[in-house]
Amino acid sequence: MDILQSYRVESVAIAVAVVAVTAGAAYFYLSKKKNGCLDPENFKDFKLVEKKQLSHNVAKFRFALPTSTSELGLPIGQHISCRGKDAAGEEVIKPYTPTTLDSDLGCFELVIKMYPQGRMSHHFREMNVGDYLSVKGPKGRFKYQVGQVRAFGMIAGGSGITPMFQVTRAILENPTDKTKVHLIYANVTYDDILLKEELDSLAKNYPDRFQIYYVLNQPPEEWNGGVGFVSKEMIKAHCPSPSADIQILRCGPPPMNKAMAAHLDDLGYTKDMQFQF
C-alpha cells in the first residue's frame, strides 16, 4: 500500500513538473513572438528599402524587417527611438512613431518632416536606399485596449499626427472595435498637412466612426476648414464632451500642447480624460 501511494505521489509530482515546464516554454515562446523585431534595451539596424519624397521637406521611409512575415512588435500608440548623426557627425537620438501597424508584415514606415536645422532631420535627409537605421523600442506610456473608452478626441499639430494616425488606423481596421475617433489636425499651410490622402480615405471608409477637422493658420483662398489656432470653440464643436468614458489625446509642438491643455482644463476635461504623447 505504501509503495503504491508513493508511486502515485511521484507520478503526480512529475506530471505537475511537466505541465510547469511546458507552460513556461509556451509563455517564453509567446513573449518572444509578441516582442517582434524590437529590443527595448539595445539598438538594432533595419535596412532602408524605399524612400519616397512627399513634398519639399517630407519623405516616407520604408525599412525592411528580417523576413516578409516578421512584425515590428510595437504596441498601439507607442514609438521607437531612432539613432543617427547630425551635420557635425555627433550622435543624436529622437523618438518617432511609425505609420504602419504590426499587421503590416515585413516592413515598417516612417513619415518624416525634415527641418533645415533639425539634427535628426539631417540624418534622414542624407539616407539612401540600402542604408541602415538604428532603432530601439518600444517606448511610450500610452497603452490601448479595445473598449477602454467610448470615444477619443484627438488634437494634433504638424508631425504630431503620426501617433494619432497609428491609433486611429488600429481602431478603425479592427472589426471588433467600436470606438469613435474625432480628430482636429492643425498646420500652418495646406502643404504642411501630413498623411492627408490616408486620413481622408479613413474618413470616407468609416464615416460613422471617424471625423476629421483640419485647421490652417495660413489657409488657401478656398478653404472650408478652421482658420487660425485651435480654439476652445473648435474643441467644443469637434471633440466629445467631457465624460468618464472618453479621452482627449494631444500631440504637437510644446507651445501648442500647453495651450491645448489650458483649453481642455477650462472646458472641464479632468486630467484623467487627457493624455499627451
N, C-alpha and C positions, 0 to 999 in steps of 0.2 A: 504493500500500500504506500509506504514511504517512497519507494523507488518510483512508483507511478506518479505520485504527486510531485516529486522532484522533477520528473521528466516534463510534466505539464507546465510547471513554472518556468523551466528553462526554455521551452518552446515558445511560451508567451513572450518572454524577455527577448528572444531572438526576433520574433515577429515584430515587436514594438521597435526594435533597433532598425530592422529593415525598412519599416514604414518611415521612421525618422530620417534615415539616410536618403530614402527616395524623395521624401518631401523636401529635404534640404537641397538635393540636387535639382529638383524641379524649380524651387524658388530661385536658386542661383541662375539656372538657365533663363527663366523668365525675366529676372532682374537684368541680366546681361542683354537679353533681347530688347527689353524696354529702353535700355540706355542708348541704344542705337550706336551711331558712329562718334558721338561726342565724348570727351573726357573733361569732367569739371575741374580737374587739377592740373592737367598738362595740355599744352598746345599740340594740335595735330594739323598736318598740312593737307589741303584739298586743292586739286588742280582746276584752274580756270579753263573751261571748255568753250565758253561763249561770252562775248562782250558786245552788247548792243546799245548804241548811243540813242537815247530817247529825246534829248534836247541838247542845247549847247553845254549844259553843266550837269546833266543827269544821265546815268547809264545803268543798264541792267547787267548784272554779272551772274553767270551760271557756273556753279562748281560741281564737279563730279564726286560722287560717293564711291566707295570701293567696288561695289557691284551694282548692276542695274536694278536689283531688288533691295538694296540697302536703304534704310531710312535714317534720317539725321538724328532723331531721338530728342526733339525739342518740344517740351510741353507747351500747350497753347498759351500765348501771351508772354512767353519768356524770350530771352535774347541770348546772343553769343558775344564773346569778346574777340575782336579781330586785332591781330598784331602786324605792324608794318614799320616802315621807316619814312621819316619826313624828308623835306628837301635838304636838310643838313646831315642826313644819314643817321639821325638819332631814333631810337626805338619809340614807337607810340602805340598805345593800346586804346581802342574805343569800342563801345557796345553798338551792335546793330541787330535789328530784327529781320529775319528772313521773311519774304513774302510768300514762301512756299510752306506747305504743311508736311507732316510725316507721311501723309497719303501720297505725296509726290515722290515716288521712289526713284532712287538712283542719282538724285541731284538736290541741290538747294540753290535758291536765288536771292540775291541782294539787290535792291534798287537804291542806288547811292546818288545823293546830291553832292557834287564836288565844289566846295567853296575855294575861292582864289588863295586864301591864306590858311585853309584847313590843313592841319598836319597829316591826318589820315587821308584826307582828300587827295593829297599829293601821291600817296602810295597807290590808291585806286586809279588815279589818272595815268600813272606810269605802268600799270599792269597790262600785260599782253596775254593772249591765249597761250596756254602752256605753262604759265607761271603758277606758283603755289601761294595760297593764303593760309597763314597760321591762325587756327581757331580754337577757342576753349569755351566750354559751356556744359550744360545750360546754366544761365544766370537769371535772376529776377525774383521778385516777391509775389508776383501775380500767379494765382492758382485758380484754374477754372474747372468746374464740374457742371455737367448738364443739369439744368433746372435750378441752379443756385439762386438765380434771380428771374423775375418775370420779364424784365426788360433792362437793356443797357442804354444809357445816354453816353455819347462819346463826343469829346471836344478835342480836335486835333489841329495842329498848326504845322505847315511845312512838312518836313520829313518825319514829323511825329505821327504821320498817318500809318507808318508801317506796322506798329503793334496793333493798331485798330483794324487794319485790313486783315491781318493774320487771324485775330479773334473773330472778326465778322465772317470770314470765309469758313472757319471751323464750325461756327454756329449754323450758318445757312446751309452748308453742304452735309450736315448731319440730319438725316430724316427723322430722327427721334428727338431732336432739339427744337422746342417751340419758342425759344427765347426771341424777343423782338429787339431790333437794334435801331437806334436813332442817332445819326452822325451829323455833327456840324464840323465842316472842314474849312479852315481859313488859310488864305495865302495872300501874297502881295498882288501878283498879276495872274492872269489866266494861264500863261505859260508855266507858272510855278506849280500848278496842280499836278501832283504825282498820282499815278495809277488811275487817272480819270476814266479811261476806257474800261478798266476792270471794275471800278466802283459803279459806273453807270450800268454795266452788264448785270451786276448783282442786284441793283435796284430794279432793273427790268425783269429779271428772272424771279425775284422774291418780293413783289410789291407789297404784300401783306405783312412782311416781316422786317423789311429794311427800307428806311427812308434816309436820304442824304440831303443836306442843305449846305451849299457852297457859299463862302463869304470871301470877297476880294477887297483889298484896300485900294487897289487901283483897277477897277473893272473896265472892260471894253465898253464901247458906246451902247451896244445891245446886250443887256445883261439883266436876267430876272432873278438873280440870287441876292444874297446880302451884300451890303456895302459898308466899308469901314472896318472897325474891330468888332469881335464877338461881344455882344451886349447882353445884359440881363434879360432884356425883352426877347432876344433871339433864343436864349436858353429856355425861357419860359414857353415859347411857342413851339420849339422843335425838340425838346427833350422831355422824357417822362417826369411827371410831377413828383416831389419828394414822397417817398413811401418806403416801408421796410423791405419791400420785395423788388427794389430797383437799385441800380448803382450807376454812378457817373464816372466814366474813365476820362482822363485828360493826359495829353502828351503834346508838348510843343516847346518853343523857346522859353527860358526861365521867366522873362517878364510876362509872357502870356500865361504861363502856369500860375503865376502869382495872382494875376488879375482874375483868372477864372476861378481860383479858389475863393477869392473875396466875393465874386458874384454868386457862387454856389452857397456860400455861408449866408449871404443876405437873402437868398431865395428860400432858405430853410432846409437845405440839404445838410444832414449831420455828417460828421467825419466818417462814420461807418458807411455812409452812402457814397463816399468819394474815394477814388484811387488814382494816384499819379504814377505813370510809368517813369 
